[in-house]
């Protein structure tokens, strides 16, 4: 009877997205490493305006001055001298999938992007290595003044608005990797939703890193103007290589007065990826930012979306799940700063670890003296599927006013043999029983994910229940 | 005449290193209702858990035969699919899985056939009404936040839905008020027929009221030391186990 305990394995994510590996073809690939010459070369390749070129070089200076973080997962395996920071695919940006080169198009087909675009999205951006290869937006949104394009086009066509916002939410001096991003950023999406416009159907950008020993540094800048609303989805994946790849994206979100932004991320990098991403939102009076995050891939992730609640009555909601399997160290969480009265934040995090994976939830909740009558609620739960895996929760609260309502709940547990026995006593196999428990654990989060990703997540946990139900 | 449903021969079983069941024999024919009574620690719950191959317990000797087939070595889920069901003393809470979905899935798992959704729902609604369960429980997470009584009724609901060959009720009546015990008894009556068997493990006789009990067994120190007809239950209720302990 004891051998039955050992047998169960919950399958990894459907591996096909890691197996599609195109030939490393490009029209330009920078030398490996990070030097002034390389940054200048990238700037020239990208045809930057002078201000952006200067910006990059200043960021590089900052990068050289800053130290690596002294906390969190070990980053020793990352050697910047082995990473090519810029890879231009062998195509420029297209507005029709038919014009995208066959192998690149096939990759996005396999990821279901063009299909999702037809069925459930109002606009799509697709980045391949360092550049966006496809962008589209529905005509009626264009008529309402919504802008959704790649970041390079935004720098060229909307210089004032970009200058006003670019790396103002996340300053280059924030940490070493943000400085690196400032120096070599490429690609990403720019969204502007004008006052009062409700974008009812989501926009989605998808990032694919195909080139081995390279990095992806896309920049996403979203401005949701007063009273407007938007749901933005970003997805990312890469084929698996033996050597380390690097992802250092930066996401800056400006949520204006009474605006609403839901930002969903499904991160599904291959397990040779160092994912060191920075995301931040500044929320003005009455505005609301919702983070929905699923972290499933990468070798190491350090990802802590931050919300700065600058206006009275502004809100933040964080709903996140991470799934750390063999060889993965997912260090995720969030930061929130309450900077005005009557602000509220709700944090709901779950993590699952198995086969020696490490899942850490780290949070910082800061309530400034001005943020009277604010409310915070933090709930984090971890489920370990075996004795080899690790889970930790490290919440830090820095509350500088007494007039605040704060609740905190943390639970770390192992999958329970009694629960498995209970389900098996109803004829359910051990593997299916475990999957059912894990799916149930994840359900409050997975139901918030965009549908196709929720389905994929259930596949991940091997929860596609056999037999036809209903 | 009657067909044997369950036969247990010379069963020995351990919980950890400790031997709890020490040579137990039991035979249940189709159509019969059996009751096992016994003092705390006699091995009643161990017996029901061993019949379902709970990995916390080890069967060290003996045979368990269901419907003529030796099921020694089969895992819990396999035994359940052969038709054994147990109503748990402490049913587990499973967040994120609704009662309906769970039952649907368990039904598919035990029968190996797809369920017809409309009939399934109709039957579920009917059974819930009979058990005085509020309809909204069908959509609630399995046992999460249920009271003790609601959990036990939900066990009986599962029994009625899965319709096993053998139903073991492990102290289903403990901690329940009179009305809830009546509802549980009603559920047993609805389930019981000439093709299946019931094994009730209990401390009290309230659950037996209105049921036809064929045999009562007294379990002491891992062995059945007395078997008699239904009246024995009343006698034990009145006098206790003193005379069986030496």
Interface residues (C-beta under 8 A of the other chain):
Chain A: X1 X2 X4 X5 X416 X417 X418 X419 X421 X422 X423 X424 X425 X426 X427 X428 X429 X430 X432 X433 X436 X437 X439 X440 X441 X442 X443 X444 X465 X467 X468 X469 X470
Chain B: X52 X53 X54 X55 X56 X58 X75 X76 X77 X80 X81 X85 X86 X88 X91 X92 X94 X95 X96 X97 X101 X102 X104 X105 X106 X108 X109 X110 X114 X115 X117 X141 X158 X162
